[in-house]
Amino acid sequence: MNYIVFGGSRGVGASVVGVLVSQGHSVWSVSRSGEAADGATSIAWDAISDEVIQGLPAEVHGVVYAPGSINLKPFRGLKLDEFRADFEVNAMGAVKALQSCLPGMKSAGKASVVLFSTVAVQTGMPFHASIAMAKGAIEGLTRSLAAEWAPQIRVNAVAPSLVNTDLAARLLSTPEKVEASGKRHPLQRVGEASDIASAVLFLLGDGSDWITGQVMAVDGGMGSLRA
């Protein structure tokens, strides 16, 4: 199988790439740095650019769009350019990635797409206005494309809470911050890249063959429970 992972050089994307390669799949890792794990083909592409993505395979069986941002500020302190930047990376980047991969998914005849939302879309949280707005667009895109592309292409999303990756380094920069953040979750810890990657791999695979248009919460219980 041929899989394209956008944001495959770091964090959750890198974890997904590693597992797919270990399973014997052909994997293309697309990232701004152009770095890729051993066994994957690297493609350099910036999600905020309008450049055509070069080097994609003729058939694509799965697409993961993992680039994102964490820009937490009071609404009054957010500049319009910050709203635009978050929307460009999270939402418009996904649109450009999927438009590039759509011919290959159609050629494959059957494919699965996994996008990323956040727990803050369905659970209102202070200081999340910019990122929740951008990821809210992802949830709308997920359901719209799932309806439009069925039955050949399934489209789902994962909505994590805070995950211990480079993206969240500023929020989890000390053991004390990690512990405090973990205690906010009913399961008493922050997420790890492998937690989210497991959900992504499930949604990519045949085990989820009757699932589309869904936003799967993988958030330590944050979105639905009160500890």
C-alpha positions as CSV (number, residue, x, y, z in Angstrom):
1,M,0.0,0.0,0.0
2,N,1.1,3.6,-0.7
3,Y,0.7,6.1,2.1
4,I,1.3,9.9,2.2
5,V,2.0,11.4,5.6
6,F,2.1,15.2,5.7
7,G,4.1,16.4,8.7
8,G,5.9,13.0,8.8
9,S,9.2,14.2,10.1
10,R,8.2,14.9,13.7
11,G,5.8,14.0,16.4
12,V,2.7,12.0,15.7
13,G,3.4,12.1,11.9
14,A,6.8,10.5,12.5
15,S,5.3,7.8,14.7
16,V,2.8,7.0,12.0
17,V,5.5,6.8,9.3
18,G,7.6,4.5,11.5
19,V,4.8,2.0,12.0
20,L,3.7,2.0,8.4
21,V,7.3,1.4,7.2
22,S,7.7,-1.4,9.7
23,Q,4.5,-3.0,8.3
24,G,6.1,-3.1,4.8
25,H,4.1,-0.3,3.3
26,S,5.5,2.3,0.9
27,V,5.5,5.7,2.7
28,W,6.0,9.2,1.4
29,S,6.8,11.7,4.2
30,V,6.0,15.3,3.3
31,S,7.4,18.0,5.5
32,R,8.9,21.5,5.4
33,S,12.3,20.1,6.4
34,G,12.2,17.3,3.8
35,E,13.4,14.9,6.5
36,A,12.1,11.3,6.7
37,A,12.6,8.2,8.7
38,D,14.6,5.3,7.3
39,G,12.6,3.4,4.7
40,A,10.3,6.4,3.8
41,T,10.6,8.6,0.7
42,S,11.0,12.3,1.7
43,I,9.3,15.2,0.0
44,A,10.0,18.8,0.9
45,W,6.9,21.0,0.9
46,D,5.7,23.9,3.1
47,A,2.0,23.8,3.9
48,I,1.7,27.6,3.7
49,S,3.0,27.6,0.1
50,D,1.0,27.2,-3.1
51,E,3.7,25.2,-4.8
52,V,2.7,22.0,-6.5
53,I,3.8,18.9,-4.5
54,Q,6.2,16.9,-6.6
55,G,7.0,13.2,-6.4
56,L,3.7,11.7,-5.2
57,P,2.9,8.2,-6.3
58,A,0.3,7.4,-9.0
59,E,-1.8,5.4,-6.6
60,V,-2.5,6.6,-3.0
61,H,-4.2,4.3,-0.5
62,G,-4.0,6.6,2.5
63,V,-3.3,10.2,3.4
64,V,-2.6,11.7,6.9
65,Y,-2.4,15.5,7.3
66,A,-0.6,16.1,10.6
67,P,0.8,19.7,10.5
68,G,-0.6,22.0,13.1
69,S,-0.1,24.8,15.5
70,I,-0.7,25.7,19.2
71,N,-1.3,29.4,19.5
72,L,-2.9,30.0,22.9
73,K,-3.7,33.6,23.7
74,P,-6.6,35.7,25.1
75,F,-8.8,36.7,22.2
76,R,-8.0,40.4,22.7
77,G,-4.3,39.7,22.2
78,L,-4.7,37.7,19.0
79,K,-3.8,39.6,15.8
80,L,-5.6,39.0,12.6
81,D,-2.4,37.7,11.1
82,E,-2.2,35.0,13.8
83,F,-5.8,33.9,13.0
84,R,-4.8,33.7,9.3
85,A,-1.6,31.9,10.0
86,D,-3.3,29.2,12.1
87,F,-6.0,28.8,9.5
88,E,-3.5,28.6,6.7
89,V,-1.4,25.8,8.3
90,N,-4.3,23.7,9.7
91,A,-7.1,24.1,7.3
92,M,-5.9,25.4,4.0
93,G,-2.8,23.2,4.2
94,A,-5.1,20.2,4.5
95,V,-7.1,21.4,1.5
96,K,-4.0,21.8,-0.7
97,A,-2.6,18.4,0.4
98,L,-5.9,16.6,-0.4
99,Q,-6.3,18.3,-3.7
100,S,-2.8,17.1,-4.6
101,C,-3.5,13.5,-3.5
102,L,-7.0,13.1,-4.8
103,P,-6.0,11.8,-8.3
104,G,-3.9,9.1,-6.7
105,M,-6.7,8.1,-4.3
106,K,-9.1,7.9,-7.2
107,S,-6.6,5.7,-9.1
108,A,-6.3,3.4,-6.1
109,G,-10.0,2.8,-6.1
110,K,-10.2,2.7,-2.4
111,A,-8.5,5.0,0.1
112,S,-8.6,6.5,3.6
113,V,-7.9,10.0,4.8
114,V,-7.1,11.0,8.4
115,L,-7.1,14.7,9.4
116,F,-6.5,16.4,12.8
117,S,-8.9,18.4,14.9
118,T,-8.5,19.2,18.7
119,V,-10.5,18.6,21.8
120,A,-11.0,22.4,22.0
121,V,-13.4,22.4,19.1
122,Q,-16.2,20.4,20.9
123,T,-15.1,21.5,24.4
124,G,-14.9,25.2,24.8
125,M,-11.6,26.2,26.3
126,P,-10.3,29.7,27.1
127,F,-7.4,31.1,25.0
128,H,-8.1,28.6,22.2
129,A,-10.1,30.9,19.8
130,S,-7.6,30.8,16.9
131,I,-6.7,27.1,16.9
132,A,-10.3,26.0,17.7
133,M,-11.6,28.1,14.8
134,A,-9.1,26.6,12.4
135,K,-9.7,23.0,13.6
136,G,-13.4,23.5,13.5
137,A,-13.0,24.0,9.8
138,I,-11.2,20.7,9.7
139,E,-14.2,19.0,11.3
140,G,-16.5,20.5,8.7
141,L,-14.1,19.5,5.9
142,T,-14.0,16.0,7.3
143,R,-17.8,15.5,7.1
144,S,-18.2,17.2,3.8
145,L,-15.6,15.2,2.0
146,A,-16.7,12.0,3.6
147,A,-20.1,12.5,2.1
148,E,-18.7,13.7,-1.3
149,W,-16.1,11.0,-1.7
150,A,-18.1,7.9,-0.4
151,P,-17.9,5.0,-1.0
152,Q,-14.4,4.9,-2.5
153,I,-12.6,7.3,-0.1
154,R,-13.2,7.3,3.6
155,V,-12.5,10.6,5.5
156,N,-12.1,10.8,9.3
157,A,-10.4,13.0,11.9
158,V,-8.7,12.5,15.2
159,A,-9.3,15.1,18.0
160,P,-6.5,14.9,20.6
161,S,-5.9,16.8,23.8
162,L,-2.4,17.9,24.8
163,V,0.3,15.5,23.4
164,N,3.9,15.3,24.4
165,T,5.6,16.3,21.2
166,D,7.8,19.1,19.9
167,L,4.7,21.1,19.0
168,A,3.7,21.2,22.7
169,A,7.2,21.7,24.0
170,R,6.5,25.2,25.4
171,L,3.6,23.9,27.4
172,L,5.4,20.8,28.7
173,S,8.9,22.2,29.2
174,T,9.4,20.9,32.8
175,P,8.4,17.8,34.7
176,E,6.1,19.9,36.8
177,K,4.2,21.2,33.8
178,V,3.9,17.7,32.4
179,E,2.5,16.5,35.8
180,A,0.1,19.4,36.1
181,S,-1.2,19.0,32.6
182,G,-1.7,15.3,33.1
183,K,-3.8,15.9,36.2
184,R,-6.3,17.9,34.2
185,H,-7.2,14.7,32.3
186,P,-9.4,12.0,33.8
187,L,-6.7,9.4,32.8
188,Q,-4.1,11.5,34.7
189,R,-1.5,11.9,32.0
190,V,-0.9,13.8,28.8
191,G,-0.9,12.0,25.5
192,E,2.1,10.5,23.8
193,A,2.6,10.4,20.0
194,S,2.0,6.6,20.0
195,D,-1.4,7.1,21.6
196,I,-2.5,9.3,18.6
197,A,-0.7,7.2,16.0
198,S,-2.6,4.1,17.1
199,A,-5.9,5.9,16.4
200,V,-4.6,7.1,13.0
201,L,-3.4,3.7,12.0
202,F,-6.8,2.2,12.9
203,L,-8.6,4.7,10.8
204,L,-6.3,4.1,7.9
205,G,-6.7,0.3,8.0
206,D,-9.3,-2.2,7.0
207,G,-10.5,-2.5,10.6
208,S,-12.3,0.8,10.2
209,D,-13.7,0.0,6.8
210,W,-17.3,0.9,7.9
211,I,-16.3,4.2,9.5
212,T,-16.3,7.6,7.7
213,G,-17.2,11.2,8.5
214,Q,-16.3,10.7,12.2
215,V,-14.2,12.8,14.6
216,M,-12.5,10.4,17.0
217,A,-11.7,11.9,20.4
218,V,-8.3,10.6,21.7
219,D,-8.0,13.0,24.6
220,G,-7.5,11.1,27.9
221,G,-11.2,11.7,28.7
222,M,-10.8,15.5,28.6
223,G,-13.6,16.2,26.2
224,S,-16.4,14.1,27.8
225,L,-15.5,13.4,31.5
226,R,-14.8,15.4,34.6
227,A,-12.2,13.9,36.9
